Amino acid sequence: MENLIEQFESIILNLIRSSRKKKDGTESFLLVDDFYYEYKVSYQSKNGKITWRCNNTDFPNCPGAVSIQGNNKPITVFRGHDHNPRIKTKVKEVKAQMRQMAENQPDTKPRKIILECQKNVSDEEAANLPSYNSARLVCYRSKIDPYAEYDIPNSSII
């Protein structure tokens, strides 16, 4: 069973929902490879091939680029990077996990979500994680309002 789980995890891409949206208002995603390099979408061809380029803001001219067919592995490396992977990428991954857990489990307390997400984090990564109050606010902001679907009239008749 564990072997099956490992195979399934090796197929899934590690996509993080970006806090920024595309120009047309749709959501954008960041791809994180197995070495913790971060990529953003560069080009999507008609045959389903997606080209991603390096998203490191410290090295804006980094030639690093990869491609995938559809939304599945394997990740094919076009060009290598000029830099080492950043620790901030792992921090983004943990924050995205907090957001996703808060959206999926709106009744869970933020403290429980934060502790669950910080379980398997190294000391170096833990030093770069946001403070408890920041993480708590990330959880609160990510929770979906159950009443958002209802139309509230502007004038109520009493």
LOVODO-7350 format. One line per 4 residues: number of its first residue (from 1); their letters; for each residue x, y, z of N, C-alpha, C. Coordinates in nm, 3 decimals. Each point is the difference from the previous one (the first is absolute). Layout:
% residues N
NUM> A> X Y Z X Y Z X Y Z ~ ...
This chain:
% residues 158
1> MENL> 0.083 -0.120 0.000 -0.083 0.120 0.000 0.087 0.126 0.000 ~ 0.108 -0.002 0.080 0.090 0.116 0.006 0.066 0.024 -0.136 ~ 0.033 -0.107 -0.068 0.061 0.011 -0.133 -0.097 0.067 -0.097 ~ -0.127 -0.035 0.010 -0.102 0.060 -0.086 -0.014 0.149 0.029
5> IEQF> 0.004 0.037 0.128 -0.009 0.141 0.038 0.120 0.078 -0.052 ~ 0.119 -0.058 0.010 0.121 0.066 -0.050 -0.007 0.020 -0.151 ~ -0.052 -0.099 -0.073 -0.013 0.013 -0.144 -0.100 0.109 -0.036 ~ -0.110 0.008 0.075 -0.101 0.102 -0.025 0.056 0.139 0.025
9> ESII> 0.077 0.016 0.109 0.059 0.130 0.032 0.105 0.040 -0.103 ~ 0.067 -0.098 -0.061 0.101 0.034 -0.100 -0.063 0.046 -0.131 ~ -0.128 -0.029 -0.022 -0.069 0.041 -0.122 -0.054 0.142 0.013 ~ -0.043 0.037 0.119 -0.067 0.128 0.022 0.101 0.115 -0.005
13> LNLI> -0.038 0.107 -0.070 0.082 0.121 -0.004 -0.019 0.078 0.128 ~ 0.102 0.070 0.041 -0.007 0.083 0.119 -0.032 0.142 -0.045 ~ -0.129 0.034 -0.006 -0.044 0.132 -0.042 -0.047 0.078 0.122 ~ 0.042 0.125 0.008 -0.042 0.090 0.107 -0.085 0.109 -0.063
17> RSSR> -0.118 0.024 0.057 -0.084 0.108 -0.051 0.066 0.133 0.039 ~ 0.025 0.082 -0.098 0.066 0.128 0.023 -0.098 0.101 0.058 ~ 0.050 0.093 0.079 -0.086 0.104 0.055 -0.033 0.104 -0.106 ~ 0.081 0.005 -0.105 -0.026 0.093 -0.110 -0.086 -0.067 -0.105
21> KKKD> -0.081 0.078 -0.065 -0.085 -0.052 -0.107 0.058 0.042 -0.135 ~ -0.044 -0.069 -0.105 0.043 0.036 -0.135 -0.069 0.129 -0.041 ~ 0.042 0.055 -0.114 -0.059 0.125 -0.048 -0.149 -0.013 -0.029 ~ -0.043 -0.120 -0.041 -0.142 -0.019 -0.029 -0.082 -0.035 0.124
25> GTES> 0.061 -0.004 0.117 -0.071 -0.022 0.125 -0.006 -0.144 0.046 ~ 0.053 -0.093 -0.078 -0.001 -0.140 0.040 0.116 -0.029 0.095 ~ -0.010 -0.112 0.070 0.104 -0.036 0.095 0.128 -0.041 -0.072 ~ 0.113 0.026 0.063 0.126 -0.045 -0.055 0.066 -0.095 0.100
29> FLLV> 0.087 -0.085 -0.050 0.064 -0.100 0.084 0.150 0.006 -0.016 ~ 0.070 -0.046 0.102 0.145 -0.015 -0.003 0.030 -0.149 0.005 ~ 0.095 -0.043 -0.079 0.044 -0.139 -0.001 0.127 -0.009 0.083 ~ 0.005 -0.097 0.090 0.120 -0.025 0.079 0.048 -0.140 -0.035
33> DDFY> 0.126 -0.009 -0.046 0.051 -0.132 -0.037 0.058 -0.070 0.123 ~ 0.059 -0.118 -0.022 0.050 -0.081 0.111 0.121 0.062 0.069 ~ 0.066 0.095 -0.065 0.117 0.066 0.059 -0.036 0.135 0.061 ~ -0.128 0.032 0.007 -0.056 0.124 0.056 0.038 0.124 -0.079
37> YEYK> 0.007 -0.013 -0.132 0.006 0.117 -0.086 -0.143 0.038 -0.034 ~ -0.024 0.128 -0.016 -0.135 0.053 -0.019 -0.014 0.051 -0.144 ~ -0.112 -0.034 -0.064 -0.023 0.039 -0.140 -0.138 0.063 -0.017 ~ -0.012 0.087 -0.100 -0.131 0.053 -0.039 -0.022 -0.032 -0.148
41> VSYQ> -0.126 0.000 -0.041 -0.033 -0.038 -0.138 0.057 0.102 -0.097 ~ 0.068 -0.050 -0.101 0.055 0.086 -0.103 -0.082 -0.010 -0.128 ~ -0.037 -0.123 -0.037 -0.069 -0.020 -0.127 -0.079 -0.130 0.005 ~ -0.120 0.003 -0.059 -0.081 -0.121 -0.015 -0.025 -0.023 -0.148
45> SKNG> 0.044 -0.115 -0.051 -0.021 -0.028 -0.142 -0.135 -0.069 -0.020 ~ -0.041 -0.009 -0.125 -0.130 -0.059 -0.032 -0.003 -0.151 0.023 ~ 0.116 -0.065 -0.006 0.002 -0.145 0.020 0.009 -0.039 0.147 ~ -0.009 0.095 0.091 -0.003 -0.030 0.143 0.132 0.013 0.072
49> KITW> 0.105 0.037 -0.070 0.131 0.016 0.063 0.006 0.137 0.068 ~ 0.040 0.000 0.127 0.009 0.124 0.077 0.147 0.024 0.033 ~ 0.049 0.118 -0.034 0.137 0.040 0.031 -0.003 0.093 0.120 ~ 0.083 -0.031 0.099 0.009 0.079 0.122 0.139 0.061 0.008
53> RCNN> 0.011 0.124 0.052 0.132 0.061 0.016 0.023 0.034 0.147 ~ 0.125 0.019 0.035 0.039 0.025 0.138 -0.067 0.126 0.055 ~ -0.043 -0.007 0.125 -0.072 0.111 0.062 0.079 0.063 0.114 ~ 0.130 -0.014 0.001 0.082 0.055 0.107 0.020 0.150 -0.023
57> TDFP> -0.051 0.082 0.091 0.009 0.146 -0.017 0.139 0.053 0.029 ~ 0.081 -0.076 0.074 0.137 0.044 0.028 0.090 -0.014 -0.124 ~ -0.037 -0.091 -0.090 0.074 -0.022 -0.124 -0.099 0.010 -0.117 ~ -0.039 0.122 -0.037 -0.105 0.015 -0.102 0.040 -0.051 -0.139
61> NCPG> 0.129 -0.011 -0.028 0.044 -0.047 -0.132 0.042 -0.147 0.002 ~ -0.047 -0.074 0.098 0.034 -0.142 0.009 -0.058 -0.073 -0.121 ~ 0.081 -0.079 -0.070 -0.049 -0.069 -0.119 -0.079 -0.127 0.030 ~ -0.017 -0.036 0.127 -0.066 -0.125 0.036 -0.139 -0.013 -0.060
65> AVSI> -0.024 -0.112 -0.069 -0.130 -0.025 -0.062 -0.026 -0.150 -0.006 ~ -0.125 -0.038 0.018 -0.042 -0.139 -0.010 -0.128 -0.008 -0.082 ~ -0.034 -0.121 -0.042 -0.127 -0.019 -0.071 -0.065 -0.127 0.050 ~ -0.132 -0.003 -0.011 -0.078 -0.118 0.035 -0.106 -0.020 -0.107
69> QGNN> -0.048 -0.120 -0.012 -0.108 -0.030 -0.093 -0.129 -0.006 0.079 ~ -0.088 0.099 -0.019 -0.123 0.008 0.078 0.032 0.040 0.142 ~ -0.066 -0.062 0.096 0.028 0.027 0.140 0.057 -0.123 0.069 ~ 0.083 -0.075 -0.071 0.056 -0.122 0.054 0.152 0.002 -0.007
73> KPIT> 0.062 -0.079 0.087 0.143 -0.018 -0.008 0.029 -0.091 -0.116 ~ 0.116 -0.011 -0.053 0.128 0.049 0.047 0.025 0.144 -0.039 ~ 0.085 0.064 0.078 0.041 0.137 -0.028 0.129 -0.008 -0.082 ~ -0.002 0.060 -0.118 0.117 0.001 -0.088 0.073 0.132 0.015
77> VFRG> 0.129 -0.006 0.035 0.079 0.121 0.022 0.057 0.047 -0.133 ~ -0.030 0.126 -0.036 0.058 0.063 -0.120 0.138 0.056 0.030 ~ 0.002 0.090 0.097 0.123 0.071 0.036 0.015 -0.003 0.152 ~ 0.124 -0.004 0.045 0.029 -0.001 0.143 -0.011 0.138 0.062
81> HDHN> 0.021 0.008 0.129 -0.012 0.126 0.074 0.138 0.060 0.028 ~ 0.000 0.131 0.027 0.122 0.072 0.036 0.016 0.010 0.151 ~ -0.090 -0.058 0.077 -0.003 0.021 0.144 -0.044 -0.129 0.069 ~ 0.009 0.001 0.132 -0.047 -0.112 0.081 -0.148 0.021 0.034
85> PRIK> -0.071 -0.106 0.036 -0.141 0.018 0.039 -0.011 0.083 0.127 ~ -0.110 0.074 0.010 -0.021 0.087 0.115 -0.082 -0.071 0.107 ~ 0.022 0.038 0.124 -0.077 -0.054 0.111 -0.142 0.057 -0.002 ~ -0.017 0.116 -0.062 -0.133 0.064 -0.007 -0.100 -0.086 -0.077
89> TKVK> 0.048 -0.082 -0.091 -0.089 -0.086 -0.076 -0.067 -0.101 0.092 ~ 0.075 -0.058 0.091 -0.058 -0.094 0.097 -0.097 0.072 0.092 ~ 0.030 0.124 0.036 -0.089 0.079 0.086 -0.131 0.027 -0.074 ~ 0.008 0.033 -0.129 -0.121 0.021 -0.081 -0.084 -0.127 -0.004
93> EVKA> 0.068 -0.112 -0.008 -0.069 -0.128 -0.006 -0.078 -0.025 0.130 ~ 0.062 0.030 0.114 -0.066 -0.020 0.130 -0.118 0.095 0.014 ~ 0.016 0.126 -0.041 -0.110 0.096 0.007 -0.116 -0.041 -0.091 ~ 0.032 -0.052 -0.118 -0.106 -0.047 -0.090 -0.074 -0.119 0.060
97> QMRQ> 0.074 -0.085 0.070 -0.063 -0.114 0.067 -0.093 0.049 0.111 ~ 0.041 0.105 0.073 -0.086 0.059 0.103 -0.128 0.055 -0.061 ~ 0.015 0.073 -0.111 -0.118 0.056 -0.067 -0.096 -0.109 -0.045 ~ 0.055 -0.105 -0.058 -0.084 -0.107 -0.052 -0.072 -0.073 0.114
101> MAEN> 0.069 -0.025 0.110 -0.065 -0.066 0.113 -0.108 0.088 0.060 ~ 0.024 0.131 0.006 -0.100 0.092 0.055 -0.124 0.005 -0.089 ~ 0.019 -0.007 -0.132 -0.114 0.000 -0.093 -0.079 -0.130 0.012 ~ 0.071 -0.112 0.010 -0.067 -0.130 0.002 -0.062 -0.034 0.135
105> QPDT> 0.056 0.055 0.108 -0.048 -0.029 0.135 -0.030 0.130 0.073 ~ -0.110 0.067 -0.034 -0.026 0.132 0.060 -0.031 -0.004 0.150 ~ -0.037 -0.116 0.054 -0.033 -0.009 0.142 0.123 -0.025 0.088 ~ 0.112 -0.032 -0.061 0.122 -0.030 0.075 0.065 0.130 0.048
109> KPRK> 0.047 -0.003 0.123 0.067 0.118 0.058 0.133 0.025 -0.072 ~ 0.037 0.127 -0.018 0.126 0.032 -0.069 0.123 -0.062 0.067 ~ -0.001 -0.008 0.132 0.116 -0.057 0.070 0.025 -0.144 -0.044 ~ -0.108 -0.076 -0.014 0.012 -0.140 -0.041 0.053 -0.010 -0.143
113> IILE> -0.047 0.088 -0.087 0.046 0.002 -0.140 0.148 0.035 -0.007 ~ 0.040 0.101 0.076 0.140 0.045 -0.001 0.092 -0.111 0.050 ~ -0.037 -0.064 0.110 0.083 -0.108 0.054 0.009 -0.118 -0.095 ~ -0.110 -0.031 -0.067 -0.001 -0.111 -0.096 0.093 0.029 -0.118
117> CQKN> 0.000 0.123 -0.048 0.082 0.036 -0.116 0.148 0.012 0.036 ~ 0.030 0.029 0.125 0.139 0.020 0.040 0.065 -0.126 0.057 ~ -0.066 -0.115 -0.013 0.053 -0.123 0.058 0.134 -0.042 -0.059 ~ 0.008 -0.013 -0.130 0.119 -0.054 -0.066 0.086 0.109 -0.061
121> VSDE> 0.026 0.104 0.076 0.078 0.114 -0.049 0.136 -0.001 0.070 ~ 0.106 0.021 -0.077 0.134 0.003 0.059 0.020 0.129 0.081 ~ 0.107 0.005 0.077 0.028 0.117 0.084 0.023 0.125 -0.084 ~ 0.071 -0.016 -0.113 0.027 0.115 -0.086 -0.129 0.056 -0.060
125> EAAN> -0.089 -0.090 -0.041 -0.128 0.043 -0.056 -0.087 0.063 0.109 ~ 0.003 -0.057 0.120 -0.081 0.052 0.110 0.043 0.142 0.037 ~ 0.128 0.029 -0.015 0.048 0.135 0.031 -0.053 0.102 -0.100 ~ -0.035 -0.043 -0.120 -0.048 0.091 -0.103 -0.152 0.002 -0.014
129> LPSY> -0.070 -0.084 0.076 -0.146 -0.001 -0.005 -0.056 0.128 0.061 ~ -0.122 0.038 -0.038 -0.059 0.120 0.059 -0.030 -0.022 0.148 ~ -0.016 0.110 0.073 -0.031 -0.010 0.142 -0.135 -0.066 0.020 ~ -0.029 -0.037 0.124 -0.127 -0.067 0.029 -0.118 0.089 -0.037
133> NSAR> 0.008 0.129 0.034 -0.111 0.091 -0.031 -0.021 0.014 -0.151 ~ 0.107 0.007 -0.077 -0.013 0.008 -0.146 -0.063 -0.127 -0.055 ~ 0.044 -0.114 0.049 -0.054 -0.127 -0.047 -0.148 -0.013 0.038 ~ -0.035 0.048 0.118 -0.140 -0.002 0.045 -0.086 0.085 -0.093
137> LVCY> 0.051 0.117 -0.039 -0.074 0.086 -0.092 -0.013 -0.063 -0.138 ~ 0.103 -0.071 -0.045 -0.008 -0.071 -0.128 -0.115 -0.100 0.005 ~ -0.012 -0.070 0.111 -0.109 -0.098 0.015 -0.136 0.068 0.000 ~ -0.014 0.108 0.076 -0.129 0.069 0.007 -0.042 0.058 -0.135
141> RSKI> 0.095 0.057 -0.072 -0.032 0.061 -0.130 -0.035 -0.105 -0.105 ~ 0.053 -0.119 0.016 -0.022 -0.105 -0.099 -0.131 -0.074 0.019 ~ -0.058 0.011 0.117 -0.125 -0.072 0.024 -0.109 0.056 -0.088 ~ -0.079 -0.088 -0.054 -0.108 0.038 -0.090 -0.121 0.038 0.084
145> DPYA> -0.058 0.115 -0.031 -0.118 0.047 0.070 -0.121 -0.080 -0.048 ~ -0.069 -0.074 0.089 -0.113 -0.081 -0.045 -0.119 0.084 -0.046 ~ -0.004 0.127 0.040 -0.113 0.086 -0.037 0.029 0.084 -0.125 ~ 0.114 -0.019 -0.061 0.037 0.080 -0.118 -0.089 -0.030 -0.120
149> EYDI> -0.060 -0.119 -0.003 -0.083 -0.039 -0.114 -0.137 0.067 0.001 ~ -0.043 0.046 0.117 -0.134 0.057 0.012 -0.001 0.146 -0.042 ~ -0.108 0.041 -0.065 -0.018 0.140 -0.036 -0.063 0.074 0.117 ~ 0.064 0.104 0.044 -0.053 0.081 0.109 -0.062 0.124 -0.062
153> PNSS> -0.128 0.024 0.026 -0.064 0.118 -0.060 0.056 0.129 0.058 ~ 0.000 0.104 -0.083 0.052 0.130 0.044 -0.091 0.065 0.103 ~ -0.129 -0.008 -0.021 -0.092 0.060 0.096 -0.087 -0.110 0.060 ~ -0.001 -0.006 0.127 -0.082 -0.101 0.066 -0.128 0.066 0.052
157> II> -0.110 -0.066 -0.021 -0.130 0.052 0.044 -0.030 -0.056 0.137 ~ -0.026 0.089 0.093 -0.028 -0.044 0.137 -0.144 0.022 0.033
